[in-house]
Amino acid sequence: MHKNSFGKEITFGIVFVLLALLSGLTTSYWMLSFFLWSVVYILWKWVEFYYFYKWYMNGAKLGKAPLSSGIWEDLSTQVIKNRKHNKKVISDNKHLLHRFNVTAQALPYATILINSQLEITWCNHQAQKLLGIFPHKDYGSRLDNIIRAPEFVNMLHSESDSEEIKLDNPLDDSKKVHLKRIKLSTDSFLIVGRDISEQESLRKSRKAFVDNASHELRTPLTVITGYLEMLLGADDIAKHWKAGINNAKSQADRMERIISDMLKLSSMEHERYLERSDEVINMPELLNTVFNDIKNSSGAEDYQLFAEVDSELDIFGDEEEIFGLVSNLLKNAINHNPKGTQIRLTWLAQKDRALLSVCDNGRGIDEKHIPHLTERFYRIDNSKDKNFNSTGLGLAIVKQICQNHEAELNIQSKLNEGTCFKVEFPQIRIC
């Protein structure tokens, strides 16, 4: 409250006291004079309060503020000021809400806002086209009563802040949709959906092409390999021809490995979209098996291999894929480093994650190549790295396996100091 209001009230009080004194001097009824003037003052302020209360309860309209003085005048002024400010805020909010609604309606994705009870509070027109959810008409309806697919219902009830799935379009089984749930607050969630039918069709076509091409290549390659083996075993082949035949056989074997890796990668990409049945993987046993297999393999005797494994740390996942991941990383370290390199495999718990790493003190990799290492058939342009044991697909397979297990792949390397591949599995994967 402003000081002027109190000043006015004190002034009014002094005036009424003086009037009471004047009346007392005139009539000699001091008590009665003070009483009557006090009643008049109280009635005056009560009338001001009454009209202020009536005006305020009727909406405090700006043009109908009551005549008042002192405190009530100041209160009326403050209310009018607040009303003007609120009116401006409401107008600005309406403008922002209109802009948001126009923008959200223009989004190419189906967008749905739901509360903690899974009731629809808002949606755009794309939600109607893609999922059959109508703006206004379906407000207040439970989303799991409209889309009843079990995987979608499980996603809605998930406790994670963000989750996504792919499922058949509720309006057309021949199409696929991608749906993502995003937690906005404790009682507000956003569902975003988009049509991925074209991407799915392209993915299936690519897989069919890889499968067919690999099959068509494998048949004549088997024949070529068979004839080369016959030639190598023949006694009447001149020695100067055998070097060329050996080279041809080596390249045929490498082509066989490339085809095998292409089929493996294509299969893993396809399986990622299907329902997966993860199992408990005994990681210490698996790592021990892979480590000994690699350590005892041909060519590995020239390298120093070490392992540090947490014997009580297991994860959920696909055992065959994890076996391939570890095997590829260890083979990669051997194939692309000089003899005598130290290679260390570690498997440890780190905070709320499980960390698998394969590190070496070899020749290292130039920083500019690191972002491209997981690309298919990517090779560092260095004559020392032309290793015919490598198919160029090993790290692409590693990356795909990491994606299938929600794991993060980090690559750290410095030239002439070594390289470290780290795979971090999230807490949900730890047993």
C-alpha positions in Angstrom: 0.0 0.0 0.0 1.3 3.5 -0.9 2.3 6.0 1.9 0.0 8.6 0.3 -3.0 6.4 1.2 -2.0 6.2 4.8 -1.3 9.9 4.8 -4.9 10.6 3.5 -6.4 8.3 6.1 -4.5 10.1 8.9 -5.6 13.4 7.5 -9.2 12.3 7.5 -8.9 11.0 11.0 -7.5 14.3 12.2 -10.3 16.2 10.5 -12.9 14.0 12.2 -11.2 14.5 15.6 -11.2 18.3 15.1 -14.9 18.2 14.2 -15.6 16.1 17.3 -13.7 18.6 19.4 -15.6 21.6 17.8 -18.9 19.8 18.4 -17.9 19.1 22.0 -17.0 22.7 22.6 -20.2 23.9 21.1 -22.6 21.5 22.8 -20.5 20.5 25.9 -21.4 16.8 25.1 -17.9 15.5 24.5 -18.5 11.8 24.6 -21.5 12.0 22.4 -19.7 14.2 19.9 -16.7 11.7 19.6 -19.1 8.8 19.4 -21.3 10.4 16.6 -18.3 11.5 14.5 -16.7 8.0 14.9 -19.9 6.4 13.7 -20.0 8.8 10.7 -16.4 8.0 9.8 -17.0 4.2 10.2 -20.2 4.4 8.0 -18.3 6.4 5.4 -15.5 3.8 5.2 -18.0 1.0 5.3 -19.9 2.5 2.3 -16.6 2.8 0.4 -15.8 -0.8 1.2 -19.3 -2.0 0.1 -19.1 -0.3 -3.3 -15.5 -1.5 -3.7 -16.5 -5.1 -2.9 -19.5 -5.0 -5.2 -17.4 -3.6 -8.0 -14.7 -6.2 -7.5 -17.0 -9.1 -7.3 -18.8 -8.1 -10.5 -15.6 -8.3 -12.4 -13.9 -5.0 -11.6 -14.7 -3.5 -14.9 -12.3 -0.8 -15.8 -14.9 2.0 -16.6 -17.0 1.4 -13.5 -14.6 1.9 -10.6 -16.3 3.3 -7.5 -15.6 6.8 -6.1 -13.4 6.4 -3.1 -10.6 7.9 -1.1 -7.6 6.9 0.9 -6.9 3.2 1.1 -9.9 2.1 -1.0 -8.9 4.5 -3.7 -5.4 3.1 -3.8 -6.9 -0.5 -3.8 -9.1 0.4 -6.7 -6.2 1.9 -8.6 -4.1 -1.2 -8.0 -6.9 -3.6 -9.1 -7.3 -1.6 -12.3 -3.6 -1.7 -13.0 -3.5 -5.5 -12.4 -6.6 -6.0 -14.6 -4.9 -4.1 -17.4 -1.7 -6.1 -17.0 -3.6 -9.4 -16.9 -5.6 -8.4 -19.9 -2.3 -7.8 -21.8 -0.9 -11.1 -20.6 -4.0 -13.0 -21.7 -3.9 -11.3 -25.0 -0.2 -12.2 -25.5 -0.9 -15.8 -24.4 -3.8 -16.1 -26.8 -1.6 -14.9 -29.6 1.2 -17.3 -28.6 -1.3 -20.2 -28.3 -2.7 -19.4 -31.7 0.8 -19.3 -33.2 1.6 -22.6 -31.6 -1.6 -24.2 -32.8 -1.0 -23.0 -36.3 2.6 -24.3 -36.2 1.6 -27.6 -34.7 -1.2 -28.2 -37.2 1.4 -27.5 -40.0 3.7 -30.2 -38.7 4.1 -33.2 -41.1 3.9 -35.6 -38.1 0.9 -36.8 -36.1 1.2 -35.0 -32.7 -0.9 -36.0 -29.7 -0.8 -34.6 -26.2 -2.0 -36.8 -23.3 -2.2 -36.6 -19.6 -1.1 -39.1 -16.9 -4.5 -40.9 -17.3 -3.6 -41.4 -21.0 -6.5 -39.1 -21.9 -6.2 -37.1 -25.1 -6.0 -33.3 -24.4 -4.9 -32.1 -27.9 -4.0 -33.4 -31.3 -3.3 -32.0 -34.8 -4.9 -32.9 -38.1 -2.1 -35.2 -39.1 -3.2 -37.4 -36.1 -6.5 -37.8 -37.8 -5.0 -38.7 -41.2 -2.4 -41.1 -39.8 -4.0 -42.7 -36.7 -7.7 -41.9 -37.0 -7.7 -39.6 -33.9 -10.0 -36.6 -34.4 -9.4 -33.2 -32.9 -12.0 -32.1 -30.4 -14.1 -35.2 -30.9 -11.6 -37.5 -29.2 -10.5 -35.1 -26.5 -11.0 -36.8 -23.1 -10.8 -40.3 -24.6 -8.1 -42.7 -23.5 -5.5 -43.2 -26.2 -5.1 -46.9 -25.4 -8.8 -47.4 -26.1 -8.4 -46.1 -29.6 -5.0 -47.8 -30.5 -5.1 -51.2 -28.8 -1.8 -52.7 -30.2 -0.1 -54.5 -27.3 3.3 -53.0 -28.0 1.8 -49.5 -28.2 0.0 -49.9 -24.9 3.2 -51.1 -23.3 5.0 -48.0 -24.6 2.3 -45.8 -23.1 2.7 -47.4 -19.7 6.5 -47.3 -19.8 8.3 -45.4 -17.0 11.1 -44.2 -19.3 11.3 -40.5 -20.3 11.4 -41.4 -24.0 10.5 -44.6 -25.9 9.7 -45.4 -29.5 8.2 -48.3 -31.5 7.2 -49.3 -35.0 3.9 -51.0 -35.7 1.2 -51.5 -38.4 -0.9 -48.4 -39.2 -4.2 -48.7 -37.3 -6.1 -47.6 -40.4 -4.2 -49.7 -43.0 -2.3 -52.9 -42.1 -0.2 -52.6 -45.3 1.5 -49.5 -43.9 4.0 -48.9 -41.1 4.1 -46.1 -38.6 6.9 -45.0 -36.2 5.6 -43.7 -32.8 7.6 -42.0 -30.1 6.5 -41.1 -26.6 8.1 -38.1 -24.9 7.6 -37.2 -21.2 7.0 -33.5 -20.9 6.1 -33.4 -17.2 4.7 -35.8 -14.5 1.2 -35.5 -15.9 1.8 -34.6 -19.6 3.2 -36.7 -22.4 3.7 -36.1 -26.2 3.1 -38.8 -28.8 4.7 -38.2 -32.2 4.0 -40.4 -35.2 5.1 -40.6 -38.8 4.5 -42.8 -41.8 7.6 -45.0 -42.5 6.0 -47.2 -45.2 8.3 -46.0 -47.9 11.4 -46.5 -45.7 10.2 -50.0 -44.8 9.7 -50.8 -48.5 13.1 -49.5 -49.4 14.7 -51.4 -46.5 13.0 -54.7 -47.6 14.1 -54.1 -51.2 17.7 -53.5 -50.1 17.7 -56.6 -48.0 16.2 -58.6 -50.9 18.9 -57.2 -53.3 21.7 -58.0 -50.9 20.4 -61.5 -50.3 19.9 -62.3 -54.0 23.2 -60.7 -55.0 25.1 -62.6 -52.3 23.5 -65.8 -53.3 24.2 -65.3 -57.0 27.8 -64.4 -56.2 28.4 -67.3 -53.8 27.5 -70.1 -56.3 30.1 -69.2 -59.0 32.6 -68.3 -56.2 32.3 -71.8 -54.8 33.0 -73.2 -58.2 36.1 -70.9 -58.7 37.4 -71.7 -55.2 37.0 -75.4 -56.0 39.0 -75.2 -59.2 41.7 -73.1 -57.5 42.1 -75.8 -54.8 42.4 -78.5 -57.5 45.1 -76.5 -59.2 47.0 -76.0 -56.0 46.9 -79.7 -55.3 48.0 -80.7 -58.8 51.6 -81.9 -59.2 52.1 -80.9 -62.8 51.6 -77.1 -62.2 54.7 -75.1 -62.7 56.1 -73.3 -59.6 55.9 -69.9 -61.2 52.1 -70.3 -61.6 51.5 -71.4 -58.0 52.2 -67.9 -56.6 49.4 -66.5 -58.8 47.0 -69.3 -58.0 47.7 -68.8 -54.2 46.9 -65.1 -54.6 43.7 -65.8 -56.5 42.7 -68.3 -53.8 43.4 -65.7 -51.1 41.2 -63.2 -52.9 38.4 -65.7 -53.4 38.5 -66.5 -49.7 38.3 -62.8 -48.9 35.3 -62.4 -51.2 33.6 -65.3 -49.4 34.1 -63.5 -46.1 32.8 -60.3 -47.5 29.6 -62.0 -48.8 29.2 -63.7 -45.4 29.6 -60.3 -43.6 27.1 -58.6 -45.9 24.5 -61.3 -45.3 25.2 -61.0 -41.5 24.8 -57.2 -41.5 21.7 -57.4 -43.6 20.2 -60.0 -41.3 20.9 -57.9 -38.2 19.4 -54.8 -39.7 16.2 -56.8 -40.5 16.0 -58.5 -37.1 16.2 -55.1 -35.4 12.7 -54.3 -36.6 11.3 -57.6 -35.4 10.4 -58.6 -31.9 13.5 -59.6 -30.1 13.8 -62.2 -27.3 16.8 -61.1 -25.3 18.4 -63.6 -23.0 20.8 -63.4 -20.0 24.3 -63.6 -21.3 27.1 -65.0 -19.1 29.6 -62.4 -20.1 32.6 -63.7 -18.3 32.2 -67.1 -20.0 31.6 -65.6 -23.4 34.5 -63.2 -23.1 36.8 -66.0 -22.0 35.8 -68.1 -24.9 36.3 -65.3 -27.5 39.5 -64.2 -25.9 41.1 -67.7 -26.0 39.8 -68.4 -29.5 41.5 -65.2 -30.8 44.6 -65.6 -28.7 45.1 -69.2 -30.1 44.3 -68.2 -33.7 46.9 -68.1 -36.5 48.9 -64.9 -36.4 47.8 -63.8 -32.9 50.9 -65.4 -31.3 52.9 -62.3 -32.4 50.7 -60.0 -30.2 50.5 -59.5 -26.5 46.8 -60.0 -25.4 45.5 -59.2 -21.9 42.1 -59.4 -20.3 40.4 -57.9 -17.2 36.9 -59.2 -16.7 34.3 -58.6 -13.9 33.2 -62.2 -13.1 29.8 -61.1 -11.7 28.7 -58.7 -14.5 26.1 -60.1 -17.0 23.8 -58.4 -19.4 20.6 -59.1 -21.4 21.0 -59.4 -25.1 21.6 -61.6 -28.2 24.5 -63.9 -27.3 25.5 -64.5 -30.9 25.6 -60.8 -31.7 27.7 -60.0 -28.6 30.1 -62.8 -29.5 30.5 -61.3 -32.9 31.0 -57.8 -31.5 33.9 -58.8 -29.2 35.4 -61.0 -31.9 35.3 -58.2 -34.5 37.0 -55.7 -32.1 39.8 -58.1 -31.2 40.4 -59.2 -34.8 40.4 -55.5 -35.8 43.1 -54.8 -33.3 45.2 -57.6 -34.6 44.7 -57.0 -38.3 45.5 -53.3 -38.2 48.5 -53.2 -35.9 52.1 -54.3 -36.2 53.5 -57.4 -34.5 54.3 -56.9 -30.8 51.3 -54.6 -30.1 49.7 -54.9 -26.7 45.9 -55.5 -26.8 43.8 -55.3 -23.7 40.2 -56.5 -23.3 38.3 -55.1 -20.3 34.7 -55.7 -19.0 33.8 -53.7 -16.0 30.9 -51.9 -14.3 31.2 -48.1 -14.5 28.6 -46.2 -12.4 25.2 -47.3 -13.8 26.6 -48.8 -17.0 28.6 -51.8 -18.2 31.7 -50.9 -20.1 33.4 -53.2 -22.7 36.7 -51.9 -24.2 39.4 -53.2 -26.5 42.4 -51.0 -26.4 45.9 -51.2 -28.0 49.2 -49.3 -28.1 49.6 -49.7 -31.8 50.0 -47.2 -34.6 46.7 -45.3 -33.9 44.4 -43.6 -36.3 44.3 -40.0 -37.7 41.5 -38.0 -36.1 39.9 -37.2 -39.4 39.2 -40.9 -40.1 37.5 -41.7 -36.8 33.9 -40.5 -37.7 34.0 -42.7 -40.8 35.4 -46.0 -39.4 32.0 -47.6 -39.0 31.0 -46.9 -42.6 30.8 -49.9 -44.9 34.0 -50.7 -46.8 35.7 -47.5 -45.4 39.5 -47.8 -45.6 42.2 -45.5 -44.4 44.3 -44.5 -47.4 47.6 -45.9 -46.1 49.5 -48.7 -47.7 50.4 -50.2 -44.3 46.7 -50.7 -43.6 46.0 -52.8 -46.7 45.2 -56.0 -44.9 43.6 -58.7 -46.9 42.2 -60.4 -43.8 39.8 -57.4 -43.4 36.5 -57.3 -45.2 35.8 -53.6 -44.5 32.5 -54.5 -42.7 33.7 -55.5 -39.2 33.1 -52.1 -37.6 29.8 -51.6 -39.5 28.7 -54.9 -37.9 29.9 -53.7 -34.5 27.9 -50.4 -34.8 24.8 -52.3 -35.8 25.1 -54.7 -32.8 25.5 -51.7 -30.5 22.3 -50.1 -31.9 20.4 -53.4 -31.4 21.5 -53.3 -27.7 20.9 -49.6 -27.1 24.7 -49.3 -26.5 27.0 -46.4 -27.3 30.2 -47.0 -29.3 33.0 -44.5 -28.7 36.3 -44.6 -30.5 39.4 -42.8 -29.2 42.7 -42.8 -31.0 46.0 -40.9 -31.4 48.6 -41.5 -34.0 51.6 -43.7 -32.8 49.9 -44.0 -29.4 47.1 -46.5 -29.9 43.4 -46.9 -30.3 40.5 -47.7 -27.8 37.1 -48.9 -28.8 34.6 -48.6 -25.9 31.0 -50.0 -25.9 28.8 -48.7 -23.0 25.7 -50.8 -22.3 22.8 -48.9 -20.5 21.5 -49.9 -17.0 18.4 -51.6 -18.5 20.7 -54.1 -20.1 22.5 -55.1 -16.9 21.3 -58.2 -15.1 
